[in-house]
Amino acid sequence: MSSCKLNVDVFLVIMSFADTTTVSNLMRTSSTLHREGTRFLLRDVVDLKSGLQVTAFRRFMKNGPTHRRRVSLLHSLQLSMATISSTAAISLEHLFGCLNTCGKLERLLLSHTELILSANVGMVAAVSRLTTLKEVVLLKSGYCCVALLRCLCSSLTAACIEFDGEDQERILDPNDRYPSNTRDPIQLLSHSCDTLTTLYVGSPGHSSPDGPVYPSLRELNIEHGPPPVLSHLILAFPNLTSINFPDATPERLELEAVDLPRHREMNIAHQVSHGSWSSLDEIEAEEILLLYLLALQCPVRVLRTEIHYTNDVDLLAEVLTDLTPGVLELRIDEAYMINMDTGIVDALCETRDPQITELRLFVEFQCRDVALDVDSFLSTMLDIARSLAMSLLLLHLECKFLSHQSCKLDDTGKSCPLKGEHRGWKGMYPAESALEELDLEAIAWRTMAAGPTLKTVEIRLVNSRTDLDEIAVVHSSGPSSSLDPTSRTV
């Protein structure tokens, strides 16, 4: 033979491992590869980033007698364009029409949902008629997104809906087009109440007490919303295993404006009368104030929360008593708060029903920690190890914020210049220097000896200015410490 010819099956194997450019080139070589290569092009997420790509993709999907097969091979579609022309909008609406007729689209991601849905008068109806969707990610959503979700024909299993935060205040204005219940996280996906297992809602509206019940929902994430009403959530999502309130800082003022003791008592009374979550396994909230307000009366396996302000220290004991977590992951914004009136130590060690078996502390050193007594800080860690019957202690010390600060915070939380001996500091801060000189392995073994039930101690120190990233891990069964030599740069 004058040339070597590979079997078509060999080319198909090659295409199964190749990138989209290689697959496209191989598809031009024969009619068989042209027909079979489509499934390799459409196996991953198809991301259309411009109106021209939308028009070209629609032509590709409609081209040839096998277009119905091509449409059925598309399972995941992402639309990332920030602008869209009227021509591209018409092409996109036709594409959704084809997917509704013979498609099997399971995942849809819209990065500018409101822009796309409002681009053409029939776009909302075209998307809502899709019946095969299992997962949607709708970012920068608004009124058109709400209209879409209310009439969506698909039964979803996972949904991520992030409303445009710029008009968050408008949903609270009854005279605006967004009434207070427009973004109700309970009402949004009522058509999928029997199948939905995971829900994330960003910048939602107020919840309602008479919404549908989601018996299959296991994971709930609510971000940048008004203070949640616990009774509504328990009734709507009775079988939750994980609930998360990330990045709740914008709601801090709203939470502080609430009559906290009265709302806490109301939440406790409701749970006494109607019960709480018996299935809840993990709870995470950036604002410990929110956990105090919710007053959940149910034990959880994992609790993740943060302490940002000195007032938060007083709430920790109550939250730990409410939830009695087995694993506590606590992030502390400023190291000095650990020694401040021993509030955190008392909360960890003198909780009425201590159940903590694993403690993970992430401590940041910031402006007010420049002269912190590091020895006293480590002594506090030993007290915690002695008092808790835990098997694992992880201590992560983060100094990169201390390294780049030239200011401190006053009692109101506002920045002010460093004064006195620390003004114009050009070298290392005292706390920073003391931390760099620590023998982490020795401290880890000392901590292990202080805790009679400890099995593993891990201490990590990170300082971005000195490029120090040091870790020591010890186990009770014998020395197993390690220092990563590649992470320390001189």
Sequence and secondary structure as in RCSB ss.txt:
>XXXX:A:sequence
MSSCKLNVDVFLVIMSFADTTTVSNLMRTSSTLHREGTRFLLRDVVDLKSGLQVTAFRRFMKNGPTHRRRVSLLH
SLQLSMATISSTAAISLEHLFGCLNTCGKLERLLLSHTELILSANVGMVAAVSRLTTLKEVVLLKSGYCCVALLR
CLCSSLTAACIEFDGEDQERILDPNDRYPSNTRDPIQLLSHSCDTLTTLYVGSPGHSSPDGPVYPSLRELNIEHG
PPPVLSHLILAFPNLTSINFPDATPERLELEAVDLPRHREMNIAHQVSHGSWSSLDEIEAEEILLLYLLALQCPV
RVLRTEIHYTNDVDLLAEVLTDLTPGVLELRIDEAYMINMDTGIVDALCETRDPQITELRLFVEFQCRDVALDVD
SFLSTMLDIARSLAMSLLLLHLECKFLSHQSCKLDDTGKSCPLKGEHRGWKGMYPAESALEELDLEAIAWRTMAA
GPTLKTVEIRLVNSRTDLDEIAVVHSSGPSSSLDPTSRTV
>XXXX:A:secstr
  S    HHHHHHHHHHS HHHHHHHHTS HHHHHHTHHHHSSS EEE SHHHHHHHHHHHHSSTTHHHHHHH  
EEEE  S   HHHHHHHHHHHHHHHHH    EEEETTHHHHHTSSTTHHHHHHT     EEEEEEE HHHHHHHH
H  S  SEEEEEE GGGGGGGG TTSSS TTTT TTTTTGGGTTT  EEEEES     TT    TT  EEEEES 
S   HHHHHHH TT SEEEE   GGGHHHHHHS HHHHHHHHHHHHHHH   SS  EEEES HHHHHHH   S  
SEEEEEE SHHHHHHHHHHHHHH  SEEEEEES THHHHGGGHHHHHHHS SS   SEEEEEEE  GGGTT  HH
HHHHHHHHHHHHS  SEEEEEEE HHHHT  EEE TTS EEE  GGGTT  S  HHHHHHHT  HHHHHHHHHHH
 TT  EEEEEEEETTTTEEEEEEEETTB      GGG   
